[in-house]
């Protein structure tokens, strides 16, 4: 979220499910509208998602960008925002969906790791891929070093994906995302300029 704000992406509101989320203080310090919809206040995931959707809809955003939102969303919620709900995930999807991606990548011995911006669907960490960035896995990497290099790439590609969406340059064709911009690259290598 911080990378989106610092990149100048317009933000209608920041909505969190935890009042202590780091992004809440950052958003307030930047005078952005903030709302907290505590998932613990609702008896079911469906009721929470209904309350979350009501708060989102109150701000009438063109796009919902998940950033550090660690909740599994219901199929009804993902359908409601289909085609305008983005997520950033710290792996080169479809590899390593879910949690602990960096540790799992190291355990698997992969030589390339990275991050993915994708449209959210009801299937966890699936959906049409907008852009990916790859980083080499170094022989002396541990989870923290690898995570830091991947996070730097997340901060590069998420603002790019959001800009493409807001500029009307993304199209989903036969389940794949195409960027309608000459020369647009939907992949980056860590040592290449954006």
Secondary structure, DSSP 8 states (H G I E B T S, - for coil): -HHHHHTT---S-EEES-TT-HHHHHHHHTT--EEE--GGGSSSHHHHHHHHHHHHHHHT-S-EE-SS------HHHHHHTTTSEEEEESS-TTTT-SS-HHHHHHHHT-SEEEEEEEE--SSTT-S-EEEEEEEE--TT--HHHHHHHHHHHHHHHHHHHHHHHHTT-EEEETTEEEE-STT--SEEETTS--
